[in-house]
Amino acid sequence: MKIKNLLKKVKEKAWAVILTLYALFMSSYTVYADDNVQNSKLVKGTEKLINDITTWLMIFAPVVAGVLIIYFFIRRSAADDMDQKKWNNRIVVAIVSCIGAVIASATLNLIIGYYK
């Protein structure tokens, strides 16, 4: 049993060393996209599409979240004590989802901006 555990640890260490050496070796190579691919209509159009979608999402997500939050507040005001907890949870989920959507779209927009 001890030999089996020892062989397992040696195998794991060997793979770690091999993968580290491979990563170091491969990181020394620079790879460039072919000029035809880089300037193709498909690549340029995809970049513009992602940029437009993320920009609209940063505008659209807070508007939709605001409308939903107003609706949830109205429904909460007409609910009993048990249902008010559910509506409070929905309000929190709407706020967190709005923040997440705006952060995700801003991050994606920032990343795409580096490829222009």
Stockholm file with secondary structure:
# STOCKHOLM 1.0

chainA/1-116         MKIKNLLKKVKEKAWAVILTLYALFMSSYTVYADDNVQNSKLVKGTEKLINDITTWLMIFAPVVAGVLIIYFFIRRSAADDMDQKKWNNRIVVAIVSCIGAVIASATLNLIIGYYK
#=GR chainA/1-116 SS CHHHHHHHHHHHHHHHHHHHHHHHHHTTCCCCCCHHHHTCHHHHHHHHHHHHHHHHHHHHHHHHHHHHHHHHHHHHHTSCHHHHHHHHHHHHHHHHHHHHHHHHHHHHHHHHHTTC
#=GC SS_cons         CHHHHHHHHHHHHHHHHHHHHHHHHHTTCCCCCCHHHHTCHHHHHHHHHHHHHHHHHHHHHHHHHHHHHHHHHHHHHTSCHHHHHHHHHHHHHHHHHHHHHHHHHHHHHHHHHTTC
//
